[in-house]
Amino acid sequence: MQTRKPKLWRVTALVAALSLALTGCAGGNAGTPDSGDDPGQVDPNGVLNLPFTLSTMNINFDPAAPTPPNPNRSPVIMIYDTLLRPTGEGGTFEPGLAKEVQFIDSSTIKIVLNPGITFTDGAIFDAAAVKTGIEYLVNSESTVLAPERKAISTIDIDSDLELTLHLSRPIAGEVIQLMAWSDFLIPSPKALADGVDLATTPVGAGPFMLDENQPGERLSLVKNPDYFQADSIQLAGVEWINMEATEAQVNALSSGVVDVSEGLNYGYASQLQGSSLHVELKPSSQEFYWGQMCKSRAPFDDVRVRQALNFAIDREAFSNVIFGGEATPLSSLFGPTHPLFDESLNDYYTHDVDKAKSLLKEAGYADGLSFDMFVFAGMERPLEVIQAQWQEAGINVTLKPLTNVLDFAPNADGAPIAIYPQGVLGIQRVVRVLSPGSFFNVCNWDDPELNAAVEAQQGTEPGTQEQYDATAEVQRIVTEQALGVFVTTTVEATV
């Protein structure tokens, strides 16, 4: 797979906010042109202020040990940087720390690194360093990092800047994709050898360095002056301020306390429409509402029950109530806004209360069905809508606030089902919730047909027709077997 010449520096959805500073559009302290200046100019001494729910987030800066259940967060990615960077264009990538990554065959990957890169402790970012870093990640016992990393069996150093990865399973395509996300963040080999506690003192080769971390209150990064693309980073730093995605963010945006928000939900963001702030609302291509359930225990071990749950949801009505009609209905873990979506599955689960009742009757629940369902924080109103819709089909749900994610994952001890936003990209949106060994694969669902289809998909070269066809087969199994509750996309709200 030949990567392409880099365009604008981007890493994740949140880090895309940096593009505002790069293009001179950020407000507050970051990149606001002085009166009379060229509006395309930015202040390279500016600090981008971002709201984030730090009070519930214990960030571990060791890339091999992200705090469950979340993968490595944006601040961690910005400290280490990624080997590749996603373009958002159907599974294609741009160079990152790697100049290119080549798909040799389904079990072999060649990495060519950019020259002249160093870690912030002075260590050289070369093939030996990357080999040490990858082996460190592979040996981690983290259940949050993608399990596919364990398939890397041997690594050959071909030259100072070239190395070859040999896999024990034919999943090279997926391993390449993971290099664009948070599963292959390479720490300094010197820091590893010296026993540096990366959890609190991260040492990477990315565009920023940790400045200060006040857990639950404030997190700040400063620009790495020795970053290999430092000229492209027109910011002196980034600061996250503890703030719930509620009315507080609306007020902070209006007053200029924070510059950008990408975590604000539709309800609050829509309040800012018509103000002096730029508000962009669109169906998300990444995040969606879906329901995970314990499929190894009754009643959800019966495919008819799972299908009934899906037919009993009126997705158009849900979108109208929760997202003002802006969200896209889903019948799979992929939707029409995703480049790998299989259009033949569009509207597979249309709203049909009679069909839902019939399926429940066939499954032995003619008199209806009752169960508890966990409610993640912020999901109260969406689940009240689904609760009312399900009741029309004789499905009676008691909503239980979720205070500790371990009550649900991985064993569904407190309730057998939860509906929540998922934003994992590519085939990982299947792997993270339906493949054996993954933290959020509740009750450890193990379907040989799905496992084989996923592995076949992971062995395809990214961006090819073969990848699309293999992804379609995965979607077919997930949808027909109703391996989750499919609701709608969320609506991206960027302010």
C-alpha positions in Angstrom: 0.0 0.0 0.0 1.6 3.3 -1.1 0.8 6.2 1.1 0.5 9.7 -0.3 2.1 13.0 0.2 1.0 14.6 3.4 -1.6 17.4 3.3 -2.9 19.0 6.6 -1.7 17.6 9.9 -4.5 15.5 11.5 -4.6 12.6 13.9 -8.0 12.1 15.4 -11.4 13.7 15.3 -10.6 15.9 18.4 -7.2 16.7 17.1 -8.7 17.9 13.9 -9.5 21.0 16.0 -5.9 21.8 15.4 -6.7 22.4 11.8 -8.6 25.5 12.9 -5.4 27.0 14.3 -3.4 25.9 11.2 -5.9 27.7 9.0 -6.4 30.8 11.2 -10.0 30.0 12.2 -9.5 29.3 15.9 -11.0 31.7 18.4 -10.0 32.6 22.0 -6.2 32.5 22.5 -5.3 30.2 19.6 -4.6 31.7 16.2 -6.9 34.7 16.3 -5.6 37.3 13.9 -5.1 40.8 15.2 -7.4 43.4 13.8 -6.4 44.3 10.3 -4.2 41.3 9.9 -4.5 38.7 7.1 -7.3 36.4 8.3 -5.3 33.5 7.1 -2.6 34.2 9.6 -2.4 32.5 13.0 -0.6 33.2 16.2 2.1 30.6 16.6 2.3 31.6 20.3 -1.4 30.8 20.8 -2.8 28.1 23.0 -5.8 26.1 21.9 -8.3 25.7 24.7 -10.6 22.7 24.5 -13.4 21.5 26.8 -13.2 17.8 28.0 -14.7 15.7 30.7 -11.5 15.2 32.7 -13.4 14.6 36.0 -14.3 11.1 34.9 -11.2 10.4 32.8 -8.0 8.9 34.4 -5.6 9.3 31.5 -2.6 6.9 31.5 0.1 8.3 29.2 1.8 4.9 28.8 0.6 3.9 25.2 0.7 0.2 26.2 -1.7 0.6 29.1 -4.7 2.8 28.2 -7.2 3.1 31.0 -10.2 0.8 30.3 -12.6 0.9 28.7 -11.2 3.7 26.4 -8.3 3.5 23.9 -5.5 6.0 24.1 -6.9 9.5 24.2 -6.1 12.5 22.0 -3.6 14.0 24.3 -1.6 10.7 24.3 -1.7 10.5 20.5 -0.5 14.1 20.3 2.5 13.2 22.5 3.5 10.1 20.5 2.1 10.7 17.0 1.1 7.8 14.7 2.9 5.9 12.0 0.1 6.7 9.5 -2.7 9.3 9.4 -6.2 8.7 8.2 -7.5 10.8 5.4 -11.2 10.1 6.1 -11.5 8.9 2.5 -12.5 5.3 2.5 -9.7 3.7 4.5 -6.8 5.5 2.8 -3.9 7.0 4.7 -1.2 9.7 4.6 2.3 9.4 5.9 2.9 10.1 9.6 6.1 9.1 11.4 6.3 6.4 8.7 7.1 7.6 5.2 5.2 4.7 3.8 3.7 1.3 4.9 3.6 -1.4 2.3 1.1 -4.3 2.1 3.5 -7.1 0.9 1.0 -9.9 1.4 -1.6 -10.8 4.0 1.0 -11.8 6.5 3.8 -9.3 5.8 4.2 -5.6 6.2 7.1 -3.3 5.3 7.5 0.0 7.1 9.7 2.8 5.8 10.3 5.6 8.3 10.7 9.3 7.7 14.3 10.4 8.4 15.5 13.0 10.9 13.0 12.1 13.7 13.9 12.1 17.4 12.1 11.4 20.6 11.9 14.2 23.2 14.6 12.6 25.3 17.0 12.7 22.3 16.8 9.1 21.3 16.7 8.5 17.5 13.4 7.4 15.9 14.7 4.6 13.7 13.9 1.0 12.8 15.5 -0.3 16.0 13.4 2.1 18.1 10.2 1.2 16.3 10.9 -2.5 16.7 11.5 -2.0 20.4 8.3 0.0 20.7 6.1 -2.5 18.8 7.4 -5.4 20.8 6.6 -3.4 24.0 3.0 -2.9 22.7 2.7 -6.6 21.6 3.8 -7.8 25.0 1.3 -5.6 26.8 -1.6 -7.4 28.5 -4.0 -4.5 27.8 -7.5 -5.6 26.8 -8.1 -2.2 25.3 -5.4 -2.2 22.7 -6.5 -4.1 19.6 -5.8 -7.8 20.0 -4.6 -8.0 16.4 -1.2 -6.6 17.5 -0.5 -10.0 19.1 -0.3 -11.4 15.6 3.1 -9.7 15.0 5.5 -12.6 15.5 8.9 -11.4 14.3 10.3 -8.1 13.2 13.3 -7.8 10.8 15.4 -4.6 10.7 16.2 -4.1 7.0 18.1 -0.8 7.4 18.2 2.2 9.7 14.8 3.3 8.5 13.2 0.1 7.2 11.7 -2.8 9.0 9.5 -5.8 8.0 6.8 -7.2 10.2 5.9 -10.9 9.9 2.5 -12.0 11.2 1.3 -15.3 12.6 -2.2 -14.7 11.1 -3.1 -13.3 7.7 -4.4 -9.9 8.9 -1.9 -7.5 7.5 -4.6 -5.1 6.2 -6.0 -4.6 9.7 -2.6 -4.1 11.3 -1.9 -1.4 8.8 -5.1 0.3 9.6 -4.3 0.2 13.3 -1.1 2.1 12.6 -3.2 5.1 11.8 -5.0 5.1 15.2 -3.9 4.7 18.8 -2.8 1.1 19.0 0.8 1.6 17.7 2.1 4.7 19.5 5.8 4.2 19.8 7.6 5.2 23.1 11.3 6.1 23.4 13.5 3.0 23.7 15.8 5.0 26.0 12.8 5.8 28.3 11.9 2.1 28.3 15.5 1.0 29.1 15.8 3.6 31.9 12.6 2.5 33.5 10.8 5.8 33.1 7.2 5.7 34.3 5.4 6.5 31.0 2.1 6.5 32.8 3.0 9.9 34.2 6.1 10.9 32.3 5.5 10.2 28.6 8.3 10.3 26.1 7.3 10.3 22.5 8.2 11.7 19.1 5.0 13.6 18.5 4.2 17.3 18.0 3.5 18.0 21.7 5.0 17.3 25.1 3.2 17.0 28.5 3.4 20.3 30.4 1.0 19.8 33.3 -1.6 17.2 34.3 -3.9 18.0 37.2 -6.2 14.9 37.1 -9.8 15.8 36.9 -9.1 19.5 36.4 -6.7 20.5 33.7 -4.3 19.0 31.2 -1.9 21.0 29.1 0.6 20.2 26.4 3.4 22.4 24.9 4.8 22.3 21.4 7.7 20.0 20.8 10.2 22.3 19.1 12.2 19.4 17.6 9.1 17.7 16.0 10.0 16.7 12.5 7.1 18.7 11.1 7.3 21.5 13.7 6.7 24.2 11.0 3.3 22.8 10.4 2.2 23.1 14.0 1.2 26.7 14.4 0.4 26.5 18.1 2.4 26.9 21.3 0.2 24.5 23.1 -3.1 22.8 23.8 -5.0 22.9 27.0 -8.0 20.8 28.1 -10.3 22.3 30.7 -12.5 20.1 32.7 -16.0 20.8 31.5 -19.1 18.6 31.0 -20.6 18.6 27.5 -23.6 20.6 28.8 -24.8 24.1 29.2 -21.4 24.9 30.7 -19.8 24.4 27.3 -22.4 26.6 25.6 -21.5 29.4 27.9 -17.8 28.8 27.6 -17.9 28.9 23.8 -20.1 32.0 23.8 -17.7 33.8 26.2 -14.5 32.6 24.5 -13.2 30.6 27.5 -12.8 27.7 25.1 -12.1 27.8 21.4 -13.6 24.7 19.9 -15.9 21.9 20.9 -16.4 18.6 19.2 -17.9 16.8 22.1 -21.0 19.0 22.5 -24.2 17.0 21.9 -26.8 18.0 19.4 -29.2 19.5 21.9 -26.7 22.0 23.3 -25.0 22.7 19.9 -28.3 23.6 18.3 -28.8 26.3 20.9 -25.8 28.1 19.4 -27.2 28.2 15.8 -27.9 31.7 14.8 -25.3 33.1 17.1 -22.0 34.6 16.1 -20.3 31.2 16.4 -19.9 28.8 13.5 -22.0 25.7 14.2 -21.7 22.7 11.9 -24.2 19.8 12.3 -24.0 16.6 10.1 -24.6 12.9 10.5 -21.5 11.3 11.8 -19.5 8.9 9.7 -17.8 7.5 12.8 -20.1 7.6 15.8 -23.4 5.9 16.2 -25.9 4.6 18.8 -25.8 0.8 19.1 -26.9 -1.7 21.8 -24.6 -4.3 23.2 -26.1 -7.3 24.9 -25.2 -10.6 26.6 -25.9 -13.0 23.7 -24.8 -16.1 25.6 -27.7 -15.9 28.1 -31.5 -15.8 27.7 -33.3 -14.0 26.3 -30.7 -12.5 24.0 -29.3 -15.9 23.1 -32.3 -16.2 20.7 -31.7 -14.4 17.4 -35.5 -13.9 17.1 -35.5 -11.8 20.3 -32.5 -9.8 19.0 -34.3 -9.2 15.7 -37.5 -8.2 17.5 -35.6 -5.5 19.4 -34.4 -4.0 16.1 -37.8 -4.2 14.3 -39.5 -2.5 17.3 -37.4 0.7 16.9 -38.8 3.6 14.9 -35.5 5.2 13.8 -37.0 8.1 11.9 -39.0 9.1 15.0 -35.9 8.6 17.2 -33.9 10.9 14.9 -36.6 13.5 14.9 -36.8 13.6 18.7 -33.1 13.3 19.6 -31.4 14.9 16.6 -34.0 17.1 14.9 -34.1 14.7 12.0 -30.4 15.1 11.3 -29.3 11.5 12.2 -29.2 8.6 9.7 -31.0 5.3 10.6 -28.9 2.2 10.8 -29.4 -1.5 10.3 -25.8 -2.5 10.8 -22.6 -1.4 12.6 -21.8 0.5 9.4 -24.1 3.1 7.9 -24.7 5.0 4.6 -22.2 7.7 5.6 -19.4 5.1 6.0 -17.3 4.4 2.9 -17.4 0.6 3.6 -21.2 0.5 4.0 -23.0 -2.3 2.1 -26.0 -0.6 0.5 -28.0 -3.8 0.3 -28.5 -3.7 4.0 -30.1 -0.3 4.0 -33.4 -0.3 5.8 -33.0 -4.0 6.7 -34.7 -3.3 10.0 -37.6 -1.1 9.1 -40.0 -0.2 11.9 -42.5 -3.1 12.2 -44.2 -3.6 15.6 -46.3 -6.6 14.3 -43.2 -8.4 13.1 -41.4 -7.7 16.4 -44.4 -9.2 18.3 -44.5 -12.2 15.9 -40.8 -12.9 16.5 -41.2 -12.7 20.2 -44.1 -15.1 20.1 -42.0 -17.6 18.0 -39.3 -17.3 20.6 -41.7 -18.1 23.5 -42.5 -14.6 24.7 -46.1 -14.2 23.5 -46.9 -12.2 26.6 -44.0 -9.9 26.2 -40.5 -9.5 27.5 -39.0 -7.7 30.5 -35.4 -6.9 31.4 -33.1 -4.2 32.9 -31.0 -1.9 30.7 -28.0 0.2 31.7 -28.0 3.9 31.0 -24.7 5.6 30.4 -24.4 9.2 31.5 -26.0 11.5 29.0 -28.1 8.7 27.4 -31.2 9.2 29.6 -33.4 10.9 27.0 -32.4 8.7 24.0 -33.1 5.6 26.0 -36.5 6.9 27.3 -37.5 7.2 23.6 -36.4 3.6 22.9 -38.0 2.4 26.0 -41.4 3.9 24.9 -41.0 2.4 21.4 -40.2 -1.0 22.7 -43.2 -1.0 25.0 -45.5 -0.8 22.0 -44.2 -4.3 21.1 -44.5 -5.7 24.6 -40.9 -5.2 25.5 -40.7 -3.7 28.9 -37.5 -2.2 30.0 -36.3 -0.9 33.4 -33.6 1.7 33.0 -30.7 1.5 35.5 -28.0 4.2 35.7 -24.5 2.9 35.0 -22.0 4.2 37.6 -19.2 1.7 36.9 -18.5 0.4 33.4 -17.3 -2.9 35.0 -20.9 -3.6 36.0 -21.6 -4.1 32.3 -18.3 -5.1 30.7 -17.1 -7.7 30.2 -19.7 -10.0 32.0 -23.0 -8.0 32.1 -23.2 -8.6 35.9 -25.6 -5.7 36.6 -27.8 -5.7 33.5 -27.8 -7.7 30.2 -27.9 -4.8 27.7 -26.9 -1.2 27.2 -27.3 1.3 24.4 -24.5 3.8 24.0 -22.5 5.8 21.4 -19.7 3.9 19.7 -17.1 5.7 17.6 -14.6 3.0 16.7 -13.4 3.1 13.1 -13.2 0.5 10.4 -13.6 -3.2 11.2 -12.6 -2.4 14.8 -16.2 -1.4 15.4 -16.9 -5.1 15.0 -13.8 -6.5 16.6 -14.0 -4.4 19.8 -17.5 -5.6 20.6 -17.9 -9.0 18.9 -14.5 -10.7 18.7 -13.3 -13.0 21.5 -11.0 -11.4 24.0 -12.1 -7.8 23.5 -13.1 -5.8 26.6 -16.5 -4.7 25.3 -17.4 -8.1 23.9 -19.9 -8.6 26.6 -20.2 -12.2 27.8 -17.4 -13.1 25.3 -19.5 -13.8 22.2 -17.7 -16.3 20.0 -19.2 -16.9 16.6 -17.0 -19.0 14.3 -18.6 -17.7 11.1 -18.2 -14.1 12.1 -14.6 -14.7 13.4 -13.7 -16.2 10.0 -15.3 -13.4 8.1 -13.5 -10.8 10.3 -10.1 -12.4 9.8 -10.7 -12.6 6.0 -11.5 -8.9 6.0 -8.4 -8.1 8.1 -6.2 -9.8 5.5 -7.3 -7.5 2.7 -5.3 -4.5 1.5 -6.9 -1.2 2.7 -8.8 0.8 0.0 -9.4 -2.1 -2.4 -12.5 -3.7 -3.7 -11.5 -6.9 -1.9 -11.6 -5.0 1.4 -15.1 -3.6 0.5 -16.4 -7.1 -0.4 -15.0 -8.7 2.7 -16.4 -5.9 4.9 -19.8 -6.5 3.3 -19.8 -10.1 4.3 -19.0 -9.1 7.9 -21.9 -6.7 7.8 -24.3 -9.3 6.5 -23.6 -11.7 9.4 -23.8 -8.9 12.0 -27.1 -7.6 10.6 -28.9 -10.9 9.8 -27.9 -12.3 13.2 -28.9 -9.1 14.9 -25.7 -9.1 17.0 -26.6 -5.8 18.4 -29.3 -3.1 18.5 -28.8 -0.7 15.6 -30.3 2.7 16.1 -28.9 5.8 14.2 -25.7 7.7 13.7 -25.1 10.5 16.1 -24.9 14.0 14.7 -21.4 15.7 14.7 -21.6 19.1 16.3 -18.5 21.2 15.7 -18.7 24.7 17.2 
